[in-house]
């Protein structure tokens, strides 16, 4: 085996070009669905999508351009997304060659619980050289169960072997209770507009998701530090509930502006999670991050008002029922809204509202500068006075 040789990238994988493009197109279509019909909103949407596309494609191409793999007798060194990783032979617990629709990977499990996934196609003909470097070390599948048992025994966060099972049970129970409390707080926001409750509803899911990374393994599952994926599964439903509450309590005038900020925040969260847990399923976690970021920004925007509220009146043109029993009314343009708009409405109010009734709308400017509105039924318009 030759050592000290550097392998550089020879070609791009097809999916590395197609997936970012599909991602940008998908976000663009999502933005078209939730955006308003105003041209200003569409311009903001296009700018946000262009920026996100440039970030995704830029990271893909630039990181691939600087990719390299360097071998010596005792260590392997490689670069991935602007970060250089170095792995010594005595740190390897097991390794294996994995093939999927995304290409060929060499997976290396270390003694401290990390699972490194080195993409073979980044380095041209490095598959044989890296396999030769790892030759003689244990097989990954054969050591997987051994690793789990060993990690439970040696992880100092779990203490001595005789108490590890009790500690693991307590940690899982703590996360379960915390996520359940998060769901109850999120449900409470359905019936309460108290600002501290809204803040708690946002912070608790973030705390649940951040505990494994912040605790260095103390709140992890199966003794594996920074294992955030199971925690995200626990926290998904409170996040979605909070998002629904946030949107319908602070219905924004321009959803595209908030969507742009949420997209940037979601990509940032994804990068942080990938740094802490390389096994996070990116394309599953990103939609959850986007929902969470959108709801967080919406709730933060509704924390307080930065300008006096403005009052408007608009006439109900028609009412309609959507899928799954949703009720809507179509109203005339009002204030900053220049086209006919469809507003969601409760079932009881839907029954009492008829075409020609007047809705009283209040326009607020939130803490982050985005406008949102609230409305109530004012009753039928008064007939014109007799001449």
Steps between C-alpha positions, in 0.01 A plus 500: 500500500635838405471767765503877481315508168226762452192406295305785346153505357466385139131559423167605647234247586179555310284524811722771650391731220139383464401496869590865576314609187193296598525645849494856364209424267305335783549796733401734216175309443432498874553873509258552210235307690525701821588841355255776428408622153677832543800561276712618795454163670596317182819705465597426859427134440717482188787679678478262796494191280791628292703562815424156645583335167832683483584387854413135435676476165795706621564276800470192279741615232754687711529228764539241224771705331710504817434136587801279557601180672847455649638174635802422713603197699304586815224742401259600225410862433220637284308821445121526497308830483801719585596291804803272516451168682782280623455142616766276654507124455488429873175699524314274253257249648371366167444593137292398200431586137142622439330552165175691454322704235709796615830331421764294677608578856756364739356506852742501791389458863733645764546398861336819629176428313535712187405355163704654218360472148769566238367540149714302260399690185648822637850367454500313173682170544524522879270205563774239464764706680275579796380140520864386505571749778212356704585139416542283807265708719171343621188495284243767585195273510677246718596768751173693502340313790831491682528875459160562654581292805847648529373855465251445780778368720765760421301820447576700817169681469324177599718419799602147601348195333268411789304826473503555123159343435329714762667814366403424142140443608494827695649695210246364253217567745623855549500565125155345465352709782666814365365445150155422642510821699599679181191360329273611786648849493451514123138391547458766768582764243181397320292636789733766640666807353731562796843599358719296744309188401586563135866541591504172695331320211791599277785442745401156632528314163832674440621383842390143428684499168814664637554293813701215339738742331539726804543228761784311330308173504334522841153515343578277203342171395684166513811671634575679172590867555316766301244257359234758415285313250281308754451821695377677188246222450370567851482875444337506154137514607538788752688696234222450244233590757687816591531593133124467443427710809754765399363538149133525591555729799722741307383463141771678297423734216812390311590135561784507246713735711474272804559195282828647375625556854379155606684337210830660598445400865409143400819461297700634794338253739569218257870588479527508880323164531722339237807621689370336818355184345615380159217245485223760491278441196530840337200487272271393787629750753498804268116522472472476880761775535309714251171458686669568832682810371184638337299460821780642715534809282122544493472476878799730553348753261179497704676558833428874495394774259736759356232730357143600591241255362289601202133410456329411171164370388438262213195333351446125478456401135436127546570207728623153416603170656841350431634150544475325835225736618700824483287815470595818314353836403605710200528870579562819306848660497586697813797708614826354368319208334421604143317188379211283615616279787373177651498498882466190723201513732361294786196276452271699729598833345464342155137417573424855617683676216326572170611677180464874552602489867780723617823376654701735720874442453783634716847526346802471731872551437693237695831505682693384191328748270259257333133592489229264620128542551208397716134522411152467647148496366335843506157399372308608190558840349251770577268588209574831330317799646189617317546819298 
